[in-house]
């Protein structure tokens, strides 16, 4: 009888040993993923039994009992954080459980491009399927109220950058974050600005930065163009910049600016009205913000596009007209 019990104990120990080995192997082997990557949404209140059953149903794990045992043994299931998780090739059950315990949810991204209008910003936000949408039908003023902005016009108030966020983030939270980012960068640049600039507020600097943004994509030209605009402001000369005219035309702009368009009286027509337009006309990059507050000194009052994404700068109207004939009227 003693021999029988001894043999049984040995067999049990052997079985337990191999069971433990198999469980350890399960926890460190990659999950079964048919696709290159897969998202899994852990709902609030889900326990280890339901989680293991769910993963087995999708074919992500083949021995769910080990997942349950691991969760109960370490108490992980009490700390699972609901959310969407990204499972990449090579992710093991052990790593996946650590992800859920630590709340390392999947992050999606949306990029706001410098030079975009608010219409383009709002369209990009409304088309992103991982955001919760509350502002799709909202007016501009309603959007600004929802994000607790100080101004009623949203144009140019959002910083162009790539933003990461988890699924379920609201469009309100997203826009509020982009607005705060712009305000932070603007405040920082404003505190380090050159002396004796013709701005009464950071907002005016933001307006001019948006003009610089629309005039050139060449980083080396931005401070130079800002310098031209500032000298014209000081001399009470109209800025005469085409992007403001185009912005003022709105949907009436056909894709090609005509001479008659320069006579259309809108608040943004800087051929007719002196000074800055009433609002920014686009999202300004950090480089354009810096240029508007650190313009290149000099005597140049004019510039014209060479047609190769650079500009010809001139001090006198006579030389400017010659450059226009050379580069625009040829």
C-alpha atoms as a printed R data frame, in Angstrom:
    type eleno elety resid chain resno       x       y       z
1   ATOM     1    CA   UNK     A     1   0.000   0.000   0.000
2   ATOM     2    CA   UNK     A     2   2.838   2.402   0.867
3   ATOM     3    CA   UNK     A     3   4.469   1.630  -2.464
4   ATOM     4    CA   UNK     A     4   1.206   2.420  -4.244
5   ATOM     5    CA   UNK     A     5   0.879   5.819  -2.531
6   ATOM     6    CA   UNK     A     6   4.509   6.601  -3.190
7   ATOM     7    CA   UNK     A     7   4.082   5.790  -6.855
8   ATOM     8    CA   UNK     A     8   0.917   7.897  -7.048
9   ATOM     9    CA   UNK     A     9   2.669  10.825  -5.366
10  ATOM    10    CA   UNK     A    10   5.544  10.572  -7.793
11  ATOM    11    CA   UNK     A    11   3.183  10.495 -10.764
12  ATOM    12    CA   UNK     A    12   1.289  13.506  -9.415
13  ATOM    13    CA   UNK     A    13   4.523  15.408  -8.912
14  ATOM    14    CA   UNK     A    14   5.663  14.521 -12.411
15  ATOM    15    CA   UNK     A    15   2.327  15.612 -13.863
16  ATOM    16    CA   UNK     A    16   2.425  18.851 -11.899
17  ATOM    17    CA   UNK     A    17   5.997  19.473 -13.031
18  ATOM    18    CA   UNK     A    18   5.087  19.097 -16.704
19  ATOM    19    CA   UNK     A    19   1.915  21.112 -16.192
20  ATOM    20    CA   UNK     A    20   3.960  23.977 -14.748
21  ATOM    21    CA   UNK     A    21   6.431  23.740 -17.631
22  ATOM    22    CA   UNK     A    22   3.568  23.828 -20.104
23  ATOM    23    CA   UNK     A    23   2.013  26.834 -18.358
24  ATOM    24    CA   UNK     A    24   5.336  28.716 -18.354
25  ATOM    25    CA   UNK     A    25   5.768  27.909 -22.034
26  ATOM    26    CA   UNK     A    26   2.253  29.229 -22.727
27  ATOM    27    CA   UNK     A    27   2.940  32.520 -20.973
28  ATOM    28    CA   UNK     A    28   6.139  33.269 -22.905
29  ATOM    29    CA   UNK     A    29   5.101  32.045 -26.349
30  ATOM    30    CA   UNK     A    30   3.604  34.640 -28.734
31  ATOM    31    CA   UNK     A    31  -0.145  34.986 -29.034
32  ATOM    32    CA   UNK     A    32  -1.779  33.519 -32.121
33  ATOM    33    CA   UNK     A    33  -2.406  36.464 -34.400
34  ATOM    34    CA   UNK     A    34  -3.701  35.873 -37.909
35  ATOM    35    CA   UNK     A    35  -3.051  39.509 -38.825
36  ATOM    36    CA   UNK     A    36   0.141  41.518 -38.475
37  ATOM    37    CA   UNK     A    37  -1.445  43.543 -35.654
38  ATOM    38    CA   UNK     A    38  -4.755  43.320 -33.863
39  ATOM    39    CA   UNK     A    39  -6.713  45.555 -31.520
40  ATOM    40    CA   UNK     A    40  -8.476  44.104 -28.524
41  ATOM    41    CA   UNK     A    41 -10.977  46.086 -26.448
42  ATOM    42    CA   UNK     A    42 -11.185  45.188 -22.773
43  ATOM    43    CA   UNK     A    43 -14.562  46.254 -21.460
44  ATOM    44    CA   UNK     A    44 -14.953  47.577 -17.878
45  ATOM    45    CA   UNK     A    45 -15.573  44.892 -15.243
46  ATOM    46    CA   UNK     A    46 -14.360  41.946 -17.333
47  ATOM    47    CA   UNK     A    47 -12.799  39.219 -15.168
48  ATOM    48    CA   UNK     A    48 -10.192  36.596 -16.080
49  ATOM    49    CA   UNK     A    49 -12.729  33.887 -16.987
50  ATOM    50    CA   UNK     A    50 -14.559  36.101 -19.475
51  ATOM    51    CA   UNK     A    51 -11.265  37.474 -20.810
52  ATOM    52    CA   UNK     A    52  -9.766  34.013 -21.372
53  ATOM    53    CA   UNK     A    53 -12.973  32.762 -22.984
54  ATOM    54    CA   UNK     A    54 -13.056  35.790 -25.269
55  ATOM    55    CA   UNK     A    55  -9.424  35.420 -26.343
56  ATOM    56    CA   UNK     A    56  -9.928  31.698 -26.984
57  ATOM    57    CA   UNK     A    57 -13.026  32.375 -29.081
58  ATOM    58    CA   UNK     A    58 -10.984  34.692 -31.319
59  ATOM    59    CA   UNK     A    59  -8.202  32.104 -31.534
60  ATOM    60    CA   UNK     A    60  -5.691  34.411 -29.844
61  ATOM    61    CA   UNK     A    61  -4.878  31.822 -27.117
62  ATOM    62    CA   UNK     A    62  -5.315  28.036 -27.151
63  ATOM    63    CA   UNK     A    63  -5.110  27.166 -23.446
64  ATOM    64    CA   UNK     A    64  -7.283  29.696 -21.617
65  ATOM    65    CA   UNK     A    65  -7.065  27.876 -18.266
66  ATOM    66    CA   UNK     A    66  -3.446  28.981 -17.911
67  ATOM    67    CA   UNK     A    67  -4.404  32.615 -18.379
68  ATOM    68    CA   UNK     A    68  -7.068  32.321 -15.694
69  ATOM    69    CA   UNK     A    69  -4.654  30.606 -13.316
70  ATOM    70    CA   UNK     A    70  -1.998  33.251 -13.834
71  ATOM    71    CA   UNK     A    71  -4.514  36.048 -13.245
72  ATOM    72    CA   UNK     A    72  -5.783  34.552 -10.017
73  ATOM    73    CA   UNK     A    73  -2.340  33.575  -8.743
74  ATOM    74    CA   UNK     A    74  -0.892  37.081  -9.118
75  ATOM    75    CA   UNK     A    75  -4.131  38.978  -8.524
76  ATOM    76    CA   UNK     A    76  -3.754  40.778 -11.841
77  ATOM    77    CA   UNK     A    77  -7.423  40.617 -12.721
78  ATOM    78    CA   UNK     A    78  -8.252  43.086  -9.940
79  ATOM    79    CA   UNK     A    79  -6.000  45.680 -11.619
80  ATOM    80    CA   UNK     A    80  -7.033  45.250 -15.260
81  ATOM    81    CA   UNK     A    81  -7.716  48.633 -16.876
82  ATOM    82    CA   UNK     A    82 -10.395  48.849 -19.525
83  ATOM    83    CA   UNK     A    83  -9.400  50.177 -22.921
84  ATOM    84    CA   UNK     A    84  -8.199  49.301 -26.386
85  ATOM    85    CA   UNK     A    85  -4.923  47.382 -26.617
86  ATOM    86    CA   UNK     A    86  -2.710  46.822 -29.627
87  ATOM    87    CA   UNK     A    87  -1.420  43.257 -29.992
88  ATOM    88    CA   UNK     A    88   1.673  43.113 -32.164
89  ATOM    89    CA   UNK     A    89   3.375  40.000 -33.566
90  ATOM    90    CA   UNK     A    90   5.519  38.512 -30.824
91  ATOM    91    CA   UNK     A    91   3.345  39.734 -27.938
92  ATOM    92    CA   UNK     A    92   3.119  37.019 -25.277
93  ATOM    93    CA   UNK     A    93   0.210  36.356 -22.886
94  ATOM    94    CA   UNK     A    94   2.452  37.533 -20.032
95  ATOM    95    CA   UNK     A    95   3.188  40.820 -21.811
96  ATOM    96    CA   UNK     A    96  -0.471  41.283 -22.715
97  ATOM    97    CA   UNK     A    97  -1.531  40.893 -19.098
98  ATOM    98    CA   UNK     A    98   1.117  43.398 -18.009
99  ATOM    99    CA   UNK     A    99  -0.238  45.816 -20.622
100 ATOM   100    CA   UNK     A   100  -3.721  45.561 -19.143
101 ATOM   101    CA   UNK     A   101  -2.475  45.912 -15.560
102 ATOM   102    CA   UNK     A   102  -0.472  49.038 -16.414
103 ATOM   103    CA   UNK     A   103  -3.090  50.516 -18.755
104 ATOM   104    CA   UNK     A   104  -0.775  50.732 -21.779
105 ATOM   105    CA   UNK     A   105  -3.672  51.292 -24.152
106 ATOM   106    CA   UNK     A   106  -3.252  51.717 -27.899
107 ATOM   107    CA   UNK     A   107  -2.642  55.244 -29.124
108 ATOM   108    CA   UNK     A   108  -3.907  56.592 -32.431
109 ATOM   109    CA   UNK     A   109  -2.662  59.724 -34.113
110 ATOM   110    CA   UNK     A   110  -3.882  62.673 -36.127
111 ATOM   111    CA   UNK     A   111  -1.646  65.253 -37.780
112 ATOM   112    CA   UNK     A   112  -2.655  68.883 -38.213
113 ATOM   113    CA   UNK     A   113  -0.669  70.379 -41.096
114 ATOM   114    CA   UNK     A   114   0.861  73.853 -41.024
115 ATOM   115    CA   UNK     A   115  -0.944  76.121 -43.452
116 ATOM   116    CA   UNK     A   116  -4.299  74.385 -42.959
117 ATOM   117    CA   UNK     A   117  -7.464  76.427 -42.551
118 ATOM   118    CA   UNK     A   118  -9.867  75.641 -39.724
119 ATOM   119    CA   UNK     A   119 -12.190  74.065 -42.290
120 ATOM   120    CA   UNK     A   120  -9.472  71.526 -43.065
121 ATOM   121    CA   UNK     A   121  -8.787  70.973 -39.366
122 ATOM   122    CA   UNK     A   122 -12.437  70.324 -38.620
123 ATOM   123    CA   UNK     A   123 -12.776  67.956 -41.576
124 ATOM   124    CA   UNK     A   124  -9.743  65.907 -40.499
125 ATOM   125    CA   UNK     A   125 -11.073  65.666 -36.949
126 ATOM   126    CA   UNK     A   126 -14.576  64.691 -38.094
127 ATOM   127    CA   UNK     A   127 -13.214  61.900 -40.333
128 ATOM   128    CA   UNK     A   128 -11.098  60.241 -37.647
129 ATOM   129    CA   UNK     A   129 -12.971  57.107 -36.584
130 ATOM   130    CA   UNK     A   130 -11.233  56.762 -33.197
131 ATOM   131    CA   UNK     A   131 -12.480  60.100 -31.894
132 ATOM   132    CA   UNK     A   132 -15.886  60.608 -30.319
133 ATOM   133    CA   UNK     A   133 -17.667  63.272 -32.325
134 ATOM   134    CA   UNK     A   134 -19.703  66.039 -30.708
135 ATOM   135    CA   UNK     A   135 -18.821  69.004 -32.934
136 ATOM   136    CA   UNK     A   136 -19.561  67.794 -36.462
137 ATOM   137    CA   UNK     A   137 -22.612  70.041 -36.782
138 ATOM   138    CA   UNK     A   138 -21.341  72.823 -34.530
139 ATOM   139    CA   UNK     A   139 -20.718  76.353 -35.771
140 ATOM   140    CA   UNK     A   140 -17.309  77.943 -35.330
141 ATOM   141    CA   UNK     A   141 -18.545  79.924 -32.335
142 ATOM   142    CA   UNK     A   142 -20.053  76.772 -30.785
143 ATOM   143    CA   UNK     A   143 -16.750  74.955 -31.234
144 ATOM   144    CA   UNK     A   144 -14.910  77.734 -29.436
145 ATOM   145    CA   UNK     A   145 -17.427  77.670 -26.584
146 ATOM   146    CA   UNK     A   146 -17.113  73.896 -26.265
147 ATOM   147    CA   UNK     A   147 -13.323  74.028 -25.929
148 ATOM   148    CA   UNK     A   148 -13.518  76.997 -23.521
149 ATOM   149    CA   UNK     A   149 -11.539  79.284 -25.833
150 ATOM   150    CA   UNK     A   150 -11.284  82.993 -25.167
151 ATOM   151    CA   UNK     A   151 -11.990  83.911 -28.796
152 ATOM   152    CA   UNK     A   152 -14.990  83.219 -30.991
153 ATOM   153    CA   UNK     A   153 -13.050  82.711 -34.240
154 ATOM   154    CA   UNK     A   154 -11.067  79.453 -34.434
155 ATOM   155    CA   UNK     A   155  -8.908  80.284 -37.456
156 ATOM   156    CA   UNK     A   156  -5.216  79.720 -36.767
157 ATOM   157    CA   UNK     A   157  -5.600  78.905 -33.064
158 ATOM   158    CA   UNK     A   158  -4.480  75.257 -33.223
159 ATOM   159    CA   UNK     A   159  -0.856  74.161 -33.277
160 ATOM   160    CA   UNK     A   160   0.136  72.031 -36.287
161 ATOM   161    CA   UNK     A   161   1.614  68.801 -34.964
162 ATOM   162    CA   UNK     A   162   1.016  65.051 -34.692
163 ATOM   163    CA   UNK     A   163  -1.154  64.232 -31.678
164 ATOM   164    CA   UNK     A   164  -1.553  60.791 -30.086
165 ATOM   165    CA   UNK     A   165  -4.658  59.763 -28.171
166 ATOM   166    CA   UNK     A   166  -6.539  56.639 -27.063
167 ATOM   167    CA   UNK     A   167  -9.801  55.500 -28.594
168 ATOM   168    CA   UNK     A   168 -12.753  57.349 -27.130
169 ATOM   169    CA   UNK     A   169 -11.059  60.730 -26.878
170 ATOM   170    CA   UNK     A   170 -13.599  63.403 -27.782
171 ATOM   171    CA   UNK     A   171 -13.104  65.888 -30.588
172 ATOM   172    CA   UNK     A   172 -13.585  68.562 -27.916
173 ATOM   173    CA   UNK     A   173 -10.608  67.254 -25.919
174 ATOM   174    CA   UNK     A   174  -8.506  66.920 -29.057
175 ATOM   175    CA   UNK     A   175  -9.116  70.486 -30.235
176 ATOM   176    CA   UNK     A   176  -8.659  71.835 -26.733
177 ATOM   177    CA   UNK     A   177  -5.270  70.163 -26.555
178 ATOM   178    CA   UNK     A   178  -4.200  71.543 -29.940
179 ATOM   179    CA   UNK     A   179  -5.388  75.008 -28.926
180 ATOM   180    CA   UNK     A   180  -3.468  74.887 -25.657
181 ATOM   181    CA   UNK     A   181  -0.352  73.747 -27.518
182 ATOM   182    CA   UNK     A   182  -0.553  76.790 -29.800
183 ATOM   183    CA   UNK     A   183  -1.069  79.120 -26.857
184 ATOM   184    CA   UNK     A   184   1.924  77.621 -25.053
185 ATOM   185    CA   UNK     A   185   4.239  78.009 -28.061
186 ATOM   186    CA   UNK     A   186   2.956  81.510 -28.757
187 ATOM   187    CA   UNK     A   187   3.465  82.624 -25.154
188 ATOM   188    CA   UNK     A   188   6.988  81.204 -25.110
189 ATOM   189    CA   UNK     A   189   7.935  82.952 -28.352
190 ATOM   190    CA   UNK     A   190   6.297  86.188 -27.197
191 ATOM   191    CA   UNK     A   191   8.396  86.348 -24.030
192 ATOM   192    CA   UNK     A   192  11.571  86.039 -26.131
193 ATOM   193    CA   UNK     A   193  10.517  88.414 -28.922
194 ATOM   194    CA   UNK     A   194  12.729  91.076 -30.452
195 ATOM   195    CA   UNK     A   195  12.214  94.605 -29.072
196 ATOM   196    CA   UNK     A   196  10.180  97.324 -30.800
197 ATOM   197    CA   UNK     A   197   7.935  95.092 -32.876
198 ATOM   198    CA   UNK     A   198   4.666  96.683 -34.099
199 ATOM   199    CA   UNK     A   199   2.370  94.239 -32.243
200 ATOM   200    CA   UNK     A   200   0.092  95.144 -29.371
201 ATOM   201    CA   UNK     A   201  -0.613  91.498 -28.456
202 ATOM   202    CA   UNK     A   202   0.577  87.948 -29.074
203 ATOM   203    CA   UNK     A   203  -2.535  87.442 -31.217
204 ATOM   204    CA   UNK     A   204  -1.292  90.037 -33.713
205 ATOM   205    CA   UNK     A   205   2.013  88.172 -33.894
206 ATOM   206    CA   UNK     A   206   0.051  84.996 -34.590
207 ATOM   207    CA   UNK     A   207  -1.803  86.737 -37.427
208 ATOM   208    CA   UNK     A   208   1.438  87.802 -39.075
209 ATOM   209    CA   UNK     A   209   2.947  84.338 -38.541
210 ATOM   210    CA   UNK     A   210   0.022  82.861 -40.486
211 ATOM   211    CA   UNK     A   211   0.776  85.208 -43.396
212 ATOM   212    CA   UNK     A   212   4.420  84.121 -43.358
213 ATOM   213    CA   UNK     A   213   3.286  80.477 -43.292
214 ATOM   214    CA   UNK     A   214   1.161  80.895 -46.407
215 ATOM   215    CA   UNK     A   215   3.786  82.898 -48.305
216 ATOM   216    CA   UNK     A   216   6.689  80.463 -48.107
217 ATOM   217    CA   UNK     A   217   7.681  76.966 -47.053
218 ATOM   218    CA   UNK     A   218  11.382  77.851 -47.146
219 ATOM   219    CA   UNK     A   219  12.646  78.086 -43.529
220 ATOM   220    CA   UNK     A   220  15.411  80.494 -44.543
221 ATOM   221    CA   UNK     A   221  12.925  82.924 -46.097
222 ATOM   222    CA   UNK     A   222  10.442  83.115 -43.259
223 ATOM   223    CA   UNK     A   223  12.276  85.716 -41.104
224 ATOM   224    CA   UNK     A   224  13.028  87.725 -44.247
225 ATOM   225    CA   UNK     A   225   9.387  87.806 -45.325
226 ATOM   226    CA   UNK     A   226   8.352  88.685 -41.779
227 ATOM   227    CA   UNK     A   227  10.816  91.576 -41.949
228 ATOM   228    CA   UNK     A   228   9.197  92.893 -45.142
229 ATOM   229    CA   UNK     A   229   5.728  92.759 -43.586
230 ATOM   230    CA   UNK     A   230   6.858  94.504 -40.402
231 ATOM   231    CA   UNK     A   231   8.577  97.320 -42.289
232 ATOM   232    CA   UNK     A   232   5.436  97.843 -44.356
233 ATOM   233    CA   UNK     A   233   3.331  97.964 -41.172
234 ATOM   234    CA   UNK     A   234   5.647 100.575 -39.682
235 ATOM   235    CA   UNK     A   235   5.364 102.722 -42.803
236 ATOM   236    CA   UNK     A   236   1.584 102.252 -42.977
237 ATOM   237    CA   UNK     A   237   1.948 100.538 -46.351
238 ATOM   238    CA   UNK     A   238  -0.654  97.901 -47.271
239 ATOM   239    CA   UNK     A   239   0.721  94.401 -46.895
240 ATOM   240    CA   UNK     A   240  -0.575  93.373 -50.345
241 ATOM   241    CA   UNK     A   241  -0.267  89.643 -49.744
242 ATOM   242    CA   UNK     A   242  -2.287  87.340 -51.992
243 ATOM   243    CA   UNK     A   243  -3.049  84.606 -49.408
244 ATOM   244    CA   UNK     A   244  -5.179  87.040 -47.398
245 ATOM   245    CA   UNK     A   245  -7.193  87.913 -50.497
246 ATOM   246    CA   UNK     A   246  -7.710  84.228 -51.233
247 ATOM   247    CA   UNK     A   247  -8.821  83.612 -47.654
248 ATOM   248    CA   UNK     A   248 -11.308  86.467 -47.865
249 ATOM   249    CA   UNK     A   249 -12.779  85.155 -51.124
250 ATOM   250    CA   UNK     A   250 -13.627  81.825 -49.478
251 ATOM   251    CA   UNK     A   251 -15.563  79.533 -51.809
252 ATOM   252    CA   UNK     A   252 -15.528  82.224 -54.500
253 ATOM   253    CA   UNK     A   253 -11.839  81.528 -55.085
254 ATOM   254    CA   UNK     A   254 -11.542  79.422 -58.252
255 ATOM   255    CA   UNK     A   255  -7.944  78.309 -57.849
256 ATOM   256    CA   UNK     A   256  -6.389  81.172 -59.759
257 ATOM   257    CA   UNK     A   257  -6.189  84.705 -58.422
258 ATOM   258    CA   UNK     A   258  -7.376  87.292 -60.967
259 ATOM   259    CA   UNK     A   259  -6.703  90.999 -61.019
260 ATOM   260    CA   UNK     A   260 -10.402  91.635 -60.376
261 ATOM   261    CA   UNK     A   261 -10.157  89.549 -57.178
262 ATOM   262    CA   UNK     A   262  -7.767  92.130 -55.755
263 ATOM   263    CA   UNK     A   263 -10.593  94.676 -55.876
264 ATOM   264    CA   UNK     A   264 -13.094  92.580 -53.906
265 ATOM   265    CA   UNK     A   265 -13.642  94.380 -50.622
266 ATOM   266    CA   UNK     A   266 -13.379  91.852 -47.778
267 ATOM   267    CA   UNK     A   267 -11.820  92.431 -44.342
268 ATOM   268    CA   UNK     A   268  -8.947  90.214 -45.476
269 ATOM   269    CA   UNK     A   269  -8.053  92.120 -48.645
270 ATOM   270    CA   UNK     A   270  -4.684  93.596 -47.715
271 ATOM   271    CA   UNK     A   271  -4.500  95.415 -51.055
272 ATOM   272    CA   UNK     A   272  -7.435  97.574 -49.969
273 ATOM   273    CA   UNK     A   273  -7.095  97.642 -46.168
274 ATOM   274    CA   UNK     A   274  -3.989  98.705 -44.308
275 ATOM   275    CA   UNK     A   275  -2.651  96.826 -41.309
276 ATOM   276    CA   UNK     A   276  -3.118  93.204 -40.340
277 ATOM   277    CA   UNK     A   277  -6.213  91.206 -41.305
278 ATOM   278    CA   UNK     A   278  -8.700  90.637 -38.465
279 ATOM   279    CA   UNK     A   279  -7.657  87.015 -37.742
280 ATOM   280    CA   UNK     A   280  -4.996  84.501 -38.725
281 ATOM   281    CA   UNK     A   281  -5.623  82.845 -42.071
282 ATOM   282    CA   UNK     A   282  -4.013  79.441 -41.396
283 ATOM   283    CA   UNK     A   283  -2.169  77.286 -38.889
284 ATOM   284    CA   UNK     A   284   1.289  78.753 -38.321
285 ATOM   285    CA   UNK     A   285   4.255  76.480 -37.647
286 ATOM   286    CA   UNK     A   286   6.711  77.097 -34.843
287 ATOM   287    CA   UNK     A   287   9.194  78.343 -37.466
288 ATOM   288    CA   UNK     A   288   6.716  80.958 -38.663
289 ATOM   289    CA   UNK     A   289   5.922  82.027 -35.092
290 ATOM   290    CA   UNK     A   290   9.623  82.464 -34.465
291 ATOM   291    CA   UNK     A   291  10.055  84.422 -37.709
292 ATOM   292    CA   UNK     A   292   7.199  86.793 -36.866
293 ATOM   293    CA   UNK     A   293   8.844  87.615 -33.540
294 ATOM   294    CA   UNK     A   294  12.448  87.582 -34.791
295 ATOM   295    CA   UNK     A   295  12.282  89.151 -38.266
296 ATOM   296    CA   UNK     A   296  15.367  89.718 -40.397
297 ATOM   297    CA   UNK     A   297  16.387  93.410 -40.292
298 ATOM   298    CA   UNK     A   298  16.974  95.301 -43.542
299 ATOM   299    CA   UNK     A   299  15.456  97.694 -46.060
300 ATOM   300    CA   UNK     A   300  13.495  95.316 -48.318
301 ATOM   301    CA   UNK     A   301   9.851  96.263 -48.817
302 ATOM   302    CA   UNK     A   302   8.816  93.918 -51.621
303 ATOM   303    CA   UNK     A   303   9.079  90.293 -52.669
304 ATOM   304    CA   UNK     A   304   7.737  88.238 -55.563
305 ATOM   305    CA   UNK     A   305   7.726  84.506 -56.198
306 ATOM   306    CA   UNK     A   306  10.344  83.198 -58.601
307 ATOM   307    CA   UNK     A   307   8.144  80.206 -59.368
308 ATOM   308    CA   UNK     A   308  10.547  77.745 -57.729
309 ATOM   309    CA   UNK     A   309   9.248  78.127 -54.141
310 ATOM   310    CA   UNK     A   310  11.689  80.975 -53.460
311 ATOM   311    CA   UNK     A   311  11.234  84.742 -53.706
312 ATOM   312    CA   UNK     A   312  13.026  87.732 -55.172
313 ATOM   313    CA   UNK     A   313  13.308  90.529 -52.590
314 ATOM   314    CA   UNK     A   314  13.594  94.198 -53.528
315 ATOM   315    CA   UNK     A   315  14.186  97.484 -51.732
316 ATOM   316    CA   UNK     A   316  12.558  99.786 -54.307
317 ATOM   317    CA   UNK     A   317   9.321  99.610 -56.239
318 ATOM   318    CA   UNK     A   318  11.236 100.016 -59.492
319 ATOM   319    CA   UNK     A   319  13.303  96.897 -58.835
320 ATOM   320    CA   UNK     A   320  10.233  95.039 -57.615
321 ATOM   321    CA   UNK     A   321   8.348  95.808 -60.822
322 ATOM   322    CA   UNK     A   322  11.326  94.570 -62.810
323 ATOM   323    CA   UNK     A   323  11.255  91.329 -60.787
324 ATOM   324    CA   UNK     A   324   7.517  90.967 -61.401
325 ATOM   325    CA   UNK     A   325   8.077  91.335 -65.150
326 ATOM   326    CA   UNK     A   326  10.869  88.782 -65.018
327 ATOM   327    CA   UNK     A   327   9.253  86.120 -62.879
328 ATOM   328    CA   UNK     A   328   5.487  86.660 -63.169
329 ATOM   329    CA   UNK     A   329   4.792  88.190 -66.563
330 ATOM   330    CA   UNK     A   330   7.257  86.313 -68.728
